[in-house]
Amino acid sequence: MPRFLELWIESLPRLLAALVQVTIPLSLLSFVIALVIAVLVALARLYSPAPLKALAWAYVQVFRGTPLVVQLFIVYFGLPGIGIELAAFPAAVITLALNTGAYASEAVRASILSIPRGQFEAARSLNLSRAATFRRVVAPQAMRIVLPPLANDFIDLVKGTSLVFAITLIDLFQVGRQIAATTYEPLIMYTLVALIYLVVVSLLSLGQNQLERKVSAHVRA
């Protein structure tokens, strides 16, 4: 049996365990929080008073304008300096959620702005409240528009979890680094890690396509 195949077979259980126990839960939890942040920030930038708009804009600029790894270091290593200590997993969740929320908020905001103004005026002529207009008119159309960029944001988030090794979290990539350090076969191990990420992202892309078709069919109906 070739050396690379033997090492892959030996290492795969540990890598998949890290994927299931850390990478996937980290990605899902961070993205759920990021979606909440994205909607709130997008609405704040569109409809809130000027001071809150400025605060939301500043948040987006900071998290989109600085590297994710630097944000991880600030949250995990920097915050203890002011008395806020977080374990590696919650620190990673918070940072990834804030980072992804900043990007996703722009997608949500753009999807709302893409709705023709005439539809808002028609809703007002029917005496619909702002909340009812958003729920019945804006949200269904915005969901169809925002779905592809949000799915891309989630895929980027999954790949971004590979940076959490920098704050001592034992995720898929960190396990691959550990195995490479003990076997002295970095090319073989990192290739396997890359293939696992590729499979996960490919499955997510297939799911994205299916979800887009279902949402489009529902909207047309």
Disulfide bonds with the S-S distance in Angstrom:
none
